[in-house]
Amino acid sequence: MRIRRCTLLRLESSEETHFDLEALLSGGTGVVSRMRWLAYAPALEAPMELEADEVALLGQVSPTDWVQAAPVRQRFGAASVRRLLRAGLLVGSTQPWASAREEDERMRALHWHGVAADYHRASRWGGIDAAGEVEEAGLHNAEGLRSAYGAPPPMLHKRADGGATTTLPWATRTAFDDVLDARTTCRNFDAGRMLPLAQFAQVLERTFGERGRVHGADDFDVLKRTSPSGGALHPTECYVIARRVEGLAPGLYHYRPSEHALQALPMDPARILASAGKHAVAQDMGALDYLAWIAVGGQPYFAKAHVLCILAPRFHRNFWKYRNHPKAYRVCILDVGHLSQTLLLSATEAGLGSYVTAAINEIDIERALGLESWSESPLAVCGMGPRANRMETYELDPNRRIWPQ
Ligand SMILES: Cc1cc2nc3c(=O)[nH]c(=O)nc-3n(C[C@H](O)[C@H](O)[C@H](O)COP(=O)(O)O)c2cc1C
């Protein structure tokens, strides 16, 4: 048999500390620490602790060139080679390892940059009630933050090494300024009203719809949208959790930019509710309500939106061009930022409240939508709908464009 190392692997030298009563009684602080090696790889659900000789083994085996397993077994022991094969950190050439090998080859063909892959994995959440945790820590408002962390860096920045200042002319206000100034993150949706289909459709059309296309080469068409996209690839898909839209059945949908249509997606309540047991507040929620709540990290004011749009790049479309590129993941994130701003301004212009959040439970969303996270995964969720008449949850509207005095 021949072996090679898996495509993506990160090793971390990590310090583990724990309290030990004996260490305290024998005159120490009671805090005992030890260093350990942790492996992170797409095949691993959780980081795996490695022995020093396994680290040395992985350091010797190429991720690209196959080598004979026998000399590696002889040097590091057959048990270590087997353990690393079972974990998917080594890939084997023979039949018993075929499915792990195919999975590793699929990963290789996606062209992830190693550090970007680490960041992608590290920044995904599952089943987290972030809003609850922040509130419990007292970090949900300005006073709490100020008292926990002291004063933040100043609001405005002045360069000490700068020269003279040139005052710029103020622009003449147009209707566009009114839209820009009225955009305010909405945390107060009116659950008693329906979102008119025409307004909802207009926001989707303006944000995600096809505004044109260019035939670049055989099998290579380029979509034109109102937002820019790195490499003109527009890898970002919009998935919709529709809850209260006139004429649209509540459910999950995928937006199709060319047809300006929503395709209904299957909904599996058991899969959606998989993490619900962890949260007392979610016990009586139906699948769609729970998905909306967990999708936005347990933020109840955002979960109340009439529609939630999940912005999920198909990374492999971007990485097809920017192969193993250190900036490719950043470009996907920036693409989503542009789309979200277009969505917010379109919703504002339509008289709707809207928001964007990155405090999302990617793992729950992927499970609900059947996405494989290395190929396609959400980076942000936007919501929209008619605003409530009363502000119950705080919004930043110092110039009173939304909320009267
Ligand atoms: C990337 C991003 C993530 C955000 N995530 C959250 C969030 O999780 N919860 C929230 O209440 N607001 C969130 N916001 C909204 C900001 O809090 C808001 O933009 C800020 O307070 C300024 O208010 P404004 O949008 O009304 O101007 C997010 C904004 C951005 C751009």
The ligand as a Tripos MOL2 file, in Angstrom:
@<TRIPOS>MOLECULE
LIG
   31    33     1     0     0
SMALL
NO_CHARGES

@<TRIPOS>ATOM
      1 C1        -21.4320   42.5760    9.2180 C.3       1 LIG1
      2 C2        -22.4600   43.1070   10.1640 C.ar      1 LIG1
      3 C3        -22.9310   42.2960   11.1810 C.ar      1 LIG1
      4 C4        -23.9050   42.7610   12.0660 C.ar      1 LIG1
      5 N1        -24.3920   41.9130   13.0130 N.ar      1 LIG1
      6 C5        -25.3400   42.3470   13.8690 C.ar      1 LIG1
      7 C6        -25.8810   41.5150   14.8660 C.ar      1 LIG1
      8 O1        -25.5200   40.3480   14.9760 O.2       1 LIG1
      9 N2        -26.8290   41.9960   15.6940 N.ar      1 LIG1
     10 C7        -27.2820   43.2770   15.6100 C.ar      1 LIG1
     11 O2        -28.1460   43.6580   16.3970 O.2       1 LIG1
     12 N3        -26.7930   44.1060   14.6630 N.ar      1 LIG1
     13 C8        -25.8530   43.6730   13.7920 C.ar      1 LIG1
     14 N4        -25.3600   44.5020   12.8280 N.ar      1 LIG1
     15 C9        -25.9020   45.8560   12.7090 C.3       1 LIG1
     16 C10       -25.0310   46.8550   13.4300 C.3       1 LIG1
     17 O3        -25.1720   46.7320   14.8160 O.3       1 LIG1
     18 C11       -25.4590   48.2280   12.9410 C.3       1 LIG1
     19 O4        -25.1100   48.3480   11.5830 O.3       1 LIG1
     20 C12       -24.8210   49.3310   13.7470 C.3       1 LIG1
     21 O5        -25.3060   49.3470   15.0510 O.3       1 LIG1
     22 C13       -25.0670   50.6890   13.1130 C.3       1 LIG1
     23 O6        -26.4600   50.9460   13.0480 O.3       1 LIG1
     24 P1        -27.1830   51.1870   11.6630 P.3       1 LIG1
     25 O7        -27.0160   49.9760   10.7980 O.co2     1 LIG1
     26 O8        -28.6130   51.4150   12.0030 O.co2     1 LIG1
     27 O9        -26.5230   52.3790   11.0270 O.co2     1 LIG1
     28 C14       -24.3920   44.0760   11.9400 C.ar      1 LIG1
     29 C15       -23.9040   44.8870   10.9280 C.ar      1 LIG1
     30 C16       -22.9580   44.4070   10.0410 C.ar      1 LIG1
     31 C17       -22.4670   45.2990    8.9400 C.3       1 LIG1
@<TRIPOS>BOND
     1     1     2 1
     2     2     3 ar
     3     2    30 ar
     4     3     4 ar
     5     4     5 ar
     6     4    28 ar
     7     5     6 ar
     8     6     7 ar
     9     6    13 1
    10     7     8 2
    11     7     9 ar
    12     9    10 ar
    13    10    11 2
    14    10    12 ar
    15    12    13 ar
    16    13    14 ar
    17    14    15 1
    18    14    28 ar
    19    15    16 1
    20    16    17 1
    21    16    18 1
    22    18    19 1
    23    18    20 1
    24    20    21 1
    25    20    22 1
    26    22    23 1
    27    23    24 1
    28    24    25 2
    29    24    26 1
    30    24    27 1
    31    28    29 ar
    32    29    30 ar
    33    30    31 1
@<TRIPOS>SUBSTRUCTURE
     1 LIG1         1 GROUP 0 **** ****
